[in-house]
Amino acid sequence: MDESDAGSVDRRGFIKGAAAGALAAGSPGVLHAQDHQDMPSDPALRVKALESVLVEKGLVESAALDVLVDTFENRVGPRNGAQVVARAWVDPAYKQRLLDDGTAAMAEFGFSGWQGEKLTVVENTPTVHNVIVCTLCSCYPWPLLGLAPTWYKSDAYRARTVVDPRGVLRELGLQVSDEIEVRVWDSNAASRYLVLPERPEGTDSLSEEQLAALVSRDAMIGVAKVESTVDGDAP
Amino acid sequence: MSLPDDERVAQDLDSLPRLPRDDNGPVFAEPWQAQAFALAVRLSEQGHFTWTEWTEALGAQLRTAAARGEPDDGSRYYEHWLAALEGLVTEKKLTDMTKLDERKAAWIEAYQATPHGQPVKLGQPSS
């Protein structure tokens, strides 16, 4: 973050640094040496108000919130989903279990949902391409993919994907030929979806771990394909 | 649910950022968004409202924003999230808007009163 965060890696330290950074970026020249704290934005203050009131009333615990924020910021990400996909590619029995009951199959990895929603895994094949959306709000398989990207939450994606999936996919850089059927899965509070992408050609020699590294978040949403080579920044 | 008309959609699409193919970038633009997110999840887990109630409240906020003609590229998404959360929390009588406004004012005061570099703490919790 910045120099003022020395030694402080907890959430609140991070928040303070990030808020200062945002202010500096938004309004250059404002951040002079001040003798008091930089004021957080209005929504940030409202969240602080909510959190402190609810914690004080014992309705939520501060520690539980910290754990959750940390999970989403640092630990959960598309990696969880990628592990599931790679296992399905190398283990036909697992793949069958995954397609039969996504919730139970992801639980084999220790991944679970928080709201009891059901996970359905939909398989891409040479003749069918699947894509997921939530037209109501932004239901998303968080435990597997982390938090939804901004574009997934946009009106444009939510409204257009059901009406013109091929057009949206094209604009997101994925050309799906006319012979391939496109299926759109509309998520809701009770049901989440994950796309099982096709295993790319020429990956027979790769280990399960190497395969998982190829699987992108976008492929599991269904707006990209998995490519057999990773270019650029390896982890 | 009403879908926006074509012109509106075209406008929205213009503001839809081209997706960088290998960008798994930050899922939250600002930390308060992660906090607001965690609050909703946790309150639901604790049984203060169901997840269905939550998605309905959020969906209603998003529809209202769209009905106002507000261009939504997802960047204001967590503002709607926060408004929905305030709405549901007060509807469920977990607290009320007066209390939240007072508390927000207290935080502002605390920020103004705390010297730079020191942790910001609330003085006396109001009421």
Chai-1 contact restraints between the chains, C-beta under 6 A:
chainA,res_idxA,chainB,res_idxB,connection_type,confidence,min_distance_angstrom,max_distance_angstrom,comment,restraint_id
A,I15,B,P31,contact,1.0,0.0,6.0,A-B,restraint_1
A,A18,B,P31,contact,1.0,0.0,6.0,A-B,restraint_2
A,Q34,B,H116,contact,1.0,0.0,6.0,A-B,restraint_3
A,H36,B,Q112,contact,1.0,0.0,6.0,A-B,restraint_4
A,Q37,B,Y111,contact,1.0,0.0,6.0,A-B,restraint_5
A,Q37,B,T114,contact,1.0,0.0,6.0,A-B,restraint_6
A,Q37,B,H116,contact,1.0,0.0,6.0,A-B,restraint_7
A,Q37,B,V120,contact,1.0,0.0,6.0,A-B,restraint_8
A,M39,B,Y111,contact,1.0,0.0,6.0,A-B,restraint_9
A,P43,B,W32,contact,1.0,0.0,6.0,A-B,restraint_10
A,P43,B,E79,contact,1.0,0.0,6.0,A-B,restraint_11
A,P43,B,L82,contact,1.0,0.0,6.0,A-B,restraint_12
A,A44,B,W32,contact,1.0,0.0,6.0,A-B,restraint_13
A,L45,B,K104,contact,1.0,0.0,6.0,A-B,restraint_14
A,L45,B,W107,contact,1.0,0.0,6.0,A-B,restraint_15
A,R46,B,K104,contact,1.0,0.0,6.0,A-B,restraint_16
A,V47,B,W32,contact,1.0,0.0,6.0,A-B,restraint_17
A,V47,B,Q35,contact,1.0,0.0,6.0,A-B,restraint_18
A,V47,B,A36,contact,1.0,0.0,6.0,A-B,restraint_19
A,K48,B,W107,contact,1.0,0.0,6.0,A-B,restraint_20
A,A49,B,L100,contact,1.0,0.0,6.0,A-B,restraint_21
A,A49,B,R103,contact,1.0,0.0,6.0,A-B,restraint_22
A,A49,B,K104,contact,1.0,0.0,6.0,A-B,restraint_23
A,V53,B,T95,contact,1.0,0.0,6.0,A-B,restraint_24
A,V53,B,K99,contact,1.0,0.0,6.0,A-B,restraint_25
A,V53,B,R103,contact,1.0,0.0,6.0,A-B,restraint_26
A,L59,B,L94,contact,1.0,0.0,6.0,A-B,restraint_27
A,V60,B,R42,contact,1.0,0.0,6.0,A-B,restraint_28
A,A64,B,R42,contact,1.0,0.0,6.0,A-B,restraint_29
A,L65,B,A38,contact,1.0,0.0,6.0,A-B,restraint_30
A,L65,B,R42,contact,1.0,0.0,6.0,A-B,restraint_31
A,L68,B,A38,contact,1.0,0.0,6.0,A-B,restraint_32
A,V69,B,A34,contact,1.0,0.0,6.0,A-B,restraint_33
A,V69,B,A38,contact,1.0,0.0,6.0,A-B,restraint_34
A,E73,B,A34,contact,1.0,0.0,6.0,A-B,restraint_35
A,W114,B,V41,contact,1.0,0.0,6.0,A-B,restraint_36
A,Q115,B,W51,contact,1.0,0.0,6.0,A-B,restraint_37
A,L136,B,G59,contact,1.0,0.0,6.0,A-B,restraint_38
A,C137,B,T55,contact,1.0,0.0,6.0,A-B,restraint_39
A,C137,B,L58,contact,1.0,0.0,6.0,A-B,restraint_40
A,C137,B,G59,contact,1.0,0.0,6.0,A-B,restraint_41
A,C137,B,L62,contact,1.0,0.0,6.0,A-B,restraint_42
A,G146,B,V27,contact,1.0,0.0,6.0,A-B,restraint_43
A,L147,B,V27,contact,1.0,0.0,6.0,A-B,restraint_44
A,T150,B,G74,contact,1.0,0.0,6.0,A-B,restraint_45
A,W151,B,L16,contact,1.0,0.0,6.0,A-B,restraint_46
A,W151,B,L19,contact,1.0,0.0,6.0,A-B,restraint_47
A,K153,B,G74,contact,1.0,0.0,6.0,A-B,restraint_48
A,K153,B,Y77,contact,1.0,0.0,6.0,A-B,restraint_49
A,S154,B,L16,contact,1.0,0.0,6.0,A-B,restraint_50
A,S154,B,D73,contact,1.0,0.0,6.0,A-B,restraint_51
A,S154,B,G74,contact,1.0,0.0,6.0,A-B,restraint_52
A,D155,B,D12,contact,1.0,0.0,6.0,A-B,restraint_53
A,D155,B,A66,contact,1.0,0.0,6.0,A-B,restraint_54
A,D155,B,D72,contact,1.0,0.0,6.0,A-B,restraint_55
A,A156,B,D12,contact,1.0,0.0,6.0,A-B,restraint_56
A,A156,B,L13,contact,1.0,0.0,6.0,A-B,restraint_57
A,A156,B,L16,contact,1.0,0.0,6.0,A-B,restraint_58
A,A159,B,L3,contact,1.0,0.0,6.0,A-B,restraint_59
A,A159,B,P4,contact,1.0,0.0,6.0,A-B,restraint_60
A,R160,B,V9,contact,1.0,0.0,6.0,A-B,restraint_61
A,L172,B,L19,contact,1.0,0.0,6.0,A-B,restraint_62
A,A189,B,W51,contact,1.0,0.0,6.0,A-B,restraint_63
A,A189,B,T52,contact,1.0,0.0,6.0,A-B,restraint_64
A,A189,B,T55,contact,1.0,0.0,6.0,A-B,restraint_65
A,R217,B,N24,contact,1.0,0.0,6.0,A-B,restraint_66
